[in-house]
Amino acid sequence: MSQANNTLLQMKYARIIIGLSKRLGISSRRALALFYESNTYQYLRQKIGDLHCMSDNYLIDELIIEYTGKQGS
């Protein structure tokens, strides 16, 4: 992956973390932990499917679904 692509992906991660924090009303530190502990992040990092092409809001929704599903387990 080129440095430019890597930088763009890191910026996307930052937007997702900030959005997750706002949507759930949690600290950015907690949102960061949820993001990096998620399956969604693993799929993004491994470029499984085209998740990295999805909108930030779509990915935030996916993270919230994943997070609430883990809470119910």
C-alpha positions in Angstrom: 0.0 0.0 0.0 1.4 3.4 -0.9 2.0 6.0 1.8 -0.8 8.2 0.4 -3.3 5.3 0.7 -2.2 4.5 4.2 -2.6 8.1 5.2 -6.1 8.2 3.8 -7.0 5.1 5.6 -5.7 6.4 8.9 -7.7 9.6 8.4 -10.8 7.4 7.8 -10.1 5.6 11.0 -9.9 8.9 12.9 -13.3 10.1 11.4 -14.9 6.8 12.3 -13.6 6.9 15.9 -14.8 10.5 16.4 -18.2 9.7 14.9 -18.5 6.6 17.1 -17.7 8.7 20.1 -20.4 11.2 19.2 -23.1 8.7 18.3 -22.6 6.6 21.4 -21.9 9.5 23.7 -18.6 8.0 24.9 -15.1 9.3 25.3 -12.9 9.3 22.2 -10.5 7.0 24.2 -13.4 4.4 24.7 -14.4 4.7 21.1 -10.8 4.1 20.0 -10.7 1.0 22.1 -14.0 -0.3 20.7 -12.8 0.4 17.2 -9.5 -1.4 17.5 -11.1 -4.3 19.3 -13.7 -4.8 16.7 -14.0 -7.3 13.9 -14.9 -4.4 11.6 -11.4 -2.9 12.1 -9.8 -6.3 11.5 -11.8 -6.6 8.2 -10.8 -3.1 7.2 -7.1 -3.7 8.1 -7.0 -7.0 6.1 -9.0 -5.4 3.2 -11.6 -8.1 3.4 -14.4 -7.1 1.0 -14.7 -3.5 0.1 -15.3 -2.1 3.6 -12.7 0.5 3.2 -14.8 1.9 0.3 -17.9 2.2 2.5 -19.0 5.6 4.0 -17.9 6.5 7.5 -21.5 6.5 8.6 -22.0 3.0 7.3 -19.0 1.8 9.1 -20.1 3.5 12.3 -23.4 1.8 12.1 -21.6 -1.6 11.6 -19.5 -0.9 14.7 -22.5 0.0 16.8 -24.3 -3.2 15.6 -21.2 -5.2 16.5 -20.8 -3.5 19.9 -24.5 -3.9 20.9 -24.3 -7.6 19.8 -21.3 -8.2 22.0 -23.1 -6.6 25.0 -26.0 -9.0 24.6 -23.7 -12.0 24.6 
